Amino acid sequence: QVRLVESGGGLVQPGGSLRLSCAASGIIFSHSAMGWYRQAPGKQRELVSTITSGGTTYYVDSVKGRFTISRDNAKNTVYLQMNSLKPEDTAVYYCSSLPYWGQGTQVTVSS
């Protein structure tokens, strides 16, 4: 059974930082590409960042220079470090190893 469990969301002021974590089980993590997606209220889910099994990363333009994706294969965990957060980053953030999804974690950026 595949499980992806996100944590680390919360309320943060503009300019602040959060680190999301996604613990994976039931997949061969070290061989799996991992991704972070987000869905804001009234909007479609969008791809934020991905990391391949070899460590190659991708970022959507809106988060380049602010977010960093990383992985720890020993812990079967992928991270998303989010800095310089903006109100428009507010969304539910989902971890994915397609076709599998986590349950999501809420990130709210507000003063």
Buried (B, 14 or more C-beta within 10 A) or exposed (E): EEEBBBBBBEEBEEEBEBBBBBBBEEBEBEEBBBBBBBBBEEEEBEEBBBBEBEEEEBBBEEBEEBBBBBBEEEEBBBBBBBBEBEEEBBBBBBBBBEEBBBEBBEBBBEE
